[in-house]
Amino acid sequence: MYELRVKLDFAAAHHLQGYPGDCARPHGHNWIVEIFAQSERLDSIGLALDFRTLKAAAKDLIGRWDHQDLNQLEDFKTINPSAEQIARLSYERLSLSVDSSETWIARVTIWENDRCSASYWEPGKRPVG
């Protein structure tokens, strides 16, 4: 099994509706998105997945969120933009654009700061097709 990892970042504000504390007020983070992809095989030149492909999919995803108030975006109209929800949404969106019969998104971790993160994955996930 091969595992690839890329890290990207974006800056955005948010607040957590219904939270009984400071996070209920608008504040910002320099979020880090850590994406793990897996493959059981390498292609003819020895790659599981081109890092450029994975980074391009991630940049497309977070480009909509960068320097925004996440609570104002359509993606978060019905859910709180918590690290957990951002991780799940990122996982689902990246899976749609990256997953193939050979390679799949295994996990996404979202870091609010260098001490706090949330991850999302689907246990037992294997390639489609």
C-alpha positions as CSV (number, residue, x, y, z in Angstrom):
1,M,0.0,0.0,0.0
2,Y,1.2,3.5,-0.9
3,E,0.1,6.6,0.9
4,L,0.7,10.2,-0.3
5,R,0.2,13.3,1.7
6,V,-0.1,17.0,0.7
7,K,-0.6,20.0,3.0
8,L,-2.1,23.3,1.9
9,D,-3.4,26.2,3.9
10,F,-6.0,29.0,3.7
11,A,-7.1,31.8,5.9
12,A,-10.7,32.2,6.9
13,A,-13.1,33.5,9.6
14,H,-15.9,31.6,11.1
15,H,-18.0,31.3,14.3
16,L,-19.9,28.3,15.8
17,Q,-23.6,28.9,16.2
18,G,-24.9,27.5,19.5
19,Y,-21.4,27.1,21.0
20,P,-21.4,28.1,24.7
21,G,-18.1,30.0,24.6
22,D,-15.7,32.2,22.8
23,C,-16.0,30.4,19.5
24,A,-19.5,31.7,19.1
25,R,-18.0,35.0,18.3
26,P,-16.5,35.6,14.8
27,H,-12.8,34.8,14.7
28,G,-10.2,33.6,12.2
29,H,-7.8,30.7,11.6
30,N,-4.9,30.0,9.3
31,W,-6.4,26.6,8.5
32,I,-4.1,23.7,7.3
33,V,-5.7,21.0,5.1
34,E,-3.8,17.7,5.2
35,I,-4.9,15.2,2.5
36,F,-3.9,11.5,2.5
37,A,-4.4,9.5,-0.7
38,Q,-3.8,5.7,-1.0
39,S,-3.0,3.3,-3.8
40,E,-2.2,-0.3,-4.0
41,R,-0.2,0.1,-7.2
42,L,2.2,2.4,-9.0
43,D,1.8,3.4,-12.6
44,S,4.3,2.7,-15.4
45,I,6.7,5.4,-14.2
46,G,6.5,4.5,-10.5
47,L,3.8,7.0,-9.3
48,A,0.7,6.2,-7.2
49,L,-0.7,9.6,-8.0
50,D,0.9,12.8,-9.3
51,F,1.2,15.3,-6.5
52,R,0.2,18.0,-9.0
53,T,-3.1,16.2,-9.4
54,L,-3.8,16.0,-5.7
55,K,-2.7,19.6,-5.1
56,A,-4.8,21.0,-8.0
57,A,-7.9,19.3,-6.6
58,A,-7.2,20.7,-3.1
59,K,-6.5,24.2,-4.4
60,D,-9.7,24.2,-6.3
61,L,-11.6,23.2,-3.1
62,I,-10.0,25.6,-0.7
63,G,-9.9,28.5,-3.2
64,R,-13.6,29.1,-2.5
65,W,-12.9,29.4,1.2
66,D,-9.7,31.4,1.3
67,H,-10.1,34.8,2.9
68,Q,-13.8,34.4,3.4
69,D,-16.2,34.3,6.3
70,L,-17.1,30.6,6.1
71,N,-20.5,31.1,7.7
72,Q,-21.5,33.3,4.8
73,L,-20.8,30.7,2.2
74,E,-23.3,28.3,0.6
75,D,-21.2,25.3,1.8
76,F,-22.0,26.2,5.4
77,K,-25.5,27.6,5.2
78,T,-27.0,24.5,7.0
79,I,-23.9,23.3,9.0
80,N,-21.5,24.9,11.4
81,P,-18.1,25.4,9.8
82,S,-16.3,23.4,12.5
83,A,-13.0,21.6,11.8
84,E,-15.0,18.4,11.8
85,Q,-17.4,19.6,9.2
86,I,-14.7,21.1,7.0
87,A,-12.8,17.8,7.1
88,R,-15.9,15.8,6.1
89,L,-16.8,18.2,3.3
90,S,-13.2,18.3,2.0
91,Y,-13.1,14.5,2.1
92,E,-16.3,14.1,0.1
93,R,-15.4,16.8,-2.5
94,L,-11.9,15.5,-3.0
95,S,-13.1,12.0,-3.3
96,L,-15.4,13.0,-6.2
97,S,-12.5,14.5,-8.1
98,V,-9.6,12.2,-7.2
99,D,-10.9,8.7,-6.6
100,S,-10.3,6.2,-9.3
101,S,-10.0,2.4,-9.6
102,E,-6.4,2.7,-8.6
103,T,-6.2,5.7,-6.1
104,W,-8.5,7.1,-3.5
105,I,-8.7,9.8,-0.8
106,A,-8.1,8.0,2.5
107,R,-8.4,10.8,5.0
108,V,-8.5,14.5,5.4
109,T,-7.3,16.4,8.5
110,I,-8.1,20.0,9.2
111,W,-5.8,22.0,11.5
112,E,-7.2,25.1,13.2
113,N,-3.8,25.7,14.8
114,D,-0.7,23.7,15.5
115,R,-2.3,22.0,18.4
116,C,-5.9,21.2,17.3
117,S,-7.1,19.2,14.4
118,A,-10.0,17.1,13.2
119,S,-9.9,14.2,10.7
120,Y,-12.5,12.5,8.6
121,W,-12.3,9.1,6.7
122,E,-14.5,6.2,5.8
123,P,-13.2,2.9,7.3
124,G,-12.5,0.2,4.8
125,K,-12.8,2.5,1.8
126,R,-11.3,0.9,-1.4
127,P,-11.1,2.0,-5.0
128,V,-14.2,2.5,-7.1
129,G,-14.9,0.4,-10.2
